[in-house]
Amino acid sequence: MKPILEFSHVHLAGETPTDTEAVSDISFSVGKGEFLSIIGAPDSGKSEILSAIIGLETPVRGALSFYNECNHAFTERIGLLRQNNGCFQWQISYRNVLFEHHISNHCQSKPCAHACASSTENNETCCKERKAQNHSYIMNKRADLIRSLAQEPDILLLDEPFTGFDDTMKLLLYQDIKRMSKEENQTVILATTDLSAAVYVSDRILLLSKSPSTITADESIEWTNQDSYSKLFQEYYNKLWHLYFTK
């Protein structure tokens, strides 16, 4: 299968000119419709990898390509859900969802996006007309997620998106994202420190070493027997836990 995204011997700089490399010589590819998780410590270069994908950072060495083409015109087809809430506090939820002009134009011909926007109501009257500053953190995060999905991106990037959520809510949201991504054949790349959540939703997991990070493991997750889900989950988790703390 032709990869939608490919890293080839990529080196990425740290946050400041005096930093050492954040990422050192990583190579991997991601297929269409794949849910890939990148696991690493807080300073392991996960965010730098996502920044390179979306075009905010240029590799020091190496190259990344979309559909085997080395250009960033493709970044318009990438959605991003960040750790921090991306909603404008003075704006109503509906306008937050339709913030970018090209998203607004796209949604005019996509009734499903309007339906997604309406889902911010969450059974509360006129919730979508309330300003973000009057919403809870969870409601604003939902609006942020809907805005990312409204573009119908080919690739959705998740940068620790549900920090502050309890484990049950976090897993339910990840499960919803995976279900929608499979229905639309979208690629999802999750950068997180949460190994259990990654094992729960991923098709594949990359483990990163400490900075300057390299890929220490590339593990596929296959639920071959749903009747043995709990056993398989524990086996994958234990294996990746061992690799994470011994390399």
Backbone hydrogen bonds, N-H to C=O, Kabsch-Sander energy under -0.5 kcal/mol:
donor,donor_aa,acceptor,acceptor_aa,energy
4,I,30,V,-2.1
5,L,30,V,-1.6
6,E,65,S,-2.2
7,F,28,F,-3.5
8,S,63,A,-2.7
10,V,26,I,-2.6
11,H,61,R,-2.5
12,L,23,V,-2.1
19,D,16,T,-1.6
22,A,12,L,-2.0
23,V,12,L,-1.9
24,S,213,S,-3.1
25,D,23,V,-0.5
26,I,10,V,-2.0
28,F,7,F,-1.2
30,V,5,L,-2.7
32,K,2,K,-0.5
34,E,31,G,-1.7
36,L,34,E,-0.7
36,L,188,V,-3.1
37,S,204,R,-2.3
38,I,190,L,-3.6
39,I,37,S,-0.6
39,I,206,L,-3.2
40,G,192,T,-1.1
44,S,41,A,-2.0
49,I,45,G,-1.9
50,L,46,K,-1.9
51,S,47,S,-2.5
52,A,48,E,-2.1
53,I,49,I,-1.8
54,I,50,L,-2.1
55,G,51,S,-0.6
55,G,52,A,-0.5
56,L,51,S,-2.6
57,E,51,S,-1.1
60,V,11,H,-2.6
61,R,11,H,-0.9
63,A,8,S,-1.7
65,S,6,E,-2.3
66,F,69,E,-2.4
67,Y,4,I,-1.1
67,Y,65,S,-0.5
69,E,66,F,-1.9
71,N,69,E,-1.7
75,T,72,H,-1.3
76,E,73,A,-1.1
77,R,74,F,-2.6
78,I,75,T,-1.4
79,G,155,I,-2.8
81,L,157,L,-2.8
82,R,80,L,-0.5
89,Q,87,C,-0.6
91,Q,88,F,-1.6
93,S,130,R,-1.7
94,Y,128,K,-2.0
96,N,92,I,-2.1
97,V,93,S,-2.3
98,L,94,Y,-1.6
99,F,96,N,-1.3
103,I,100,E,-0.6
104,S,100,E,-2.2
105,N,101,H,-2.4
106,H,102,H,-1.9
107,C,103,I,-2.5
108,Q,104,S,-1.1
109,S,105,N,-0.6
109,S,106,H,-1.0
110,K,107,C,-1.4
113,A,110,K,-1.3
114,H,110,K,-1.1
115,A,111,P,-2.1
116,C,112,C,-2.1
117,A,113,A,-2.5
118,S,114,H,-2.3
119,S,115,A,-1.2
120,T,117,A,-1.5
121,E,118,S,-2.1
122,N,119,S,-1.0
124,E,121,E,-1.5
127,C,124,E,-1.7
129,E,126,C,-1.3
130,R,127,C,-1.6
132,A,88,F,-0.6
132,A,91,Q,-2.3
133,Q,89,Q,-2.0
134,N,131,K,-1.9
135,H,132,A,-1.8
140,N,136,S,-2.2
141,K,137,Y,-2.2
142,R,138,I,-2.1
143,A,139,M,-2.1
144,D,140,N,-2.2
145,L,141,K,-2.3
146,I,142,R,-2.6
147,R,143,A,-2.3
148,S,144,D,-1.7
149,L,145,L,-2.1
150,A,146,I,-2.1
151,Q,147,R,-0.6
152,E,149,L,-2.1
154,D,77,R,-2.0
155,I,77,R,-1.5
156,L,187,T,-2.9
157,L,79,G,-3.1
157,L,155,I,-0.5
158,L,189,I,-2.9
159,D,81,L,-2.7
159,D,157,L,-0.5
160,E,158,L,-0.8
160,E,191,A,-2.2
163,T,160,E,-1.0
165,F,162,F,-1.9
170,K,166,D,-2.5
171,L,167,D,-2.3
172,L,168,T,-2.0
173,L,169,M,-2.2
174,Y,170,K,-2.4
175,Q,171,L,-2.4
176,D,172,L,-2.1
177,I,173,L,-2.4
178,K,174,Y,-2.5
179,R,175,Q,-2.4
180,M,176,D,-2.5
181,S,177,I,-2.7
182,K,178,K,-2.2
183,E,179,R,-2.0
184,E,180,M,-2.0
185,N,181,S,-0.7
186,Q,181,S,-2.6
187,T,154,D,-2.7
188,V,34,E,-2.5
189,I,156,L,-2.5
190,L,36,L,-2.9
191,A,158,L,-3.2
192,T,38,I,-2.2
192,T,190,L,-0.6
195,L,193,T,-1.2
198,A,194,D,-1.8
199,V,195,L,-2.5
200,Y,196,S,-1.8
201,V,197,A,-1.7
202,S,198,A,-2.3
203,D,35,F,-3.0
204,R,35,F,-1.5
205,I,219,E,-2.8
206,L,37,S,-3.0
207,L,217,A,-2.4
208,L,39,I,-2.7
209,S,214,T,-2.2
213,S,22,A,-2.4
216,T,207,L,-2.6
216,T,214,T,-0.7
217,A,207,L,-1.0
219,E,205,I,-2.7
221,I,203,D,-2.7
222,E,220,S,-0.6
224,T,222,E,-1.5
228,S,225,N,-1.6
229,Y,226,Q,-1.4
232,L,228,S,-2.8
233,F,229,Y,-3.0
234,Q,230,S,-2.1
235,E,231,K,-2.1
236,Y,232,L,-2.7
237,Y,233,F,-2.7
238,N,234,Q,-2.7
239,K,235,E,-2.1
240,L,236,Y,-2.6
241,W,237,Y,-2.8
242,H,238,N,-2.2
243,L,239,K,-2.1
244,Y,240,L,-2.7
245,F,241,W,-1.9
246,T,242,H,-0.8
247,K,243,L,-1.0
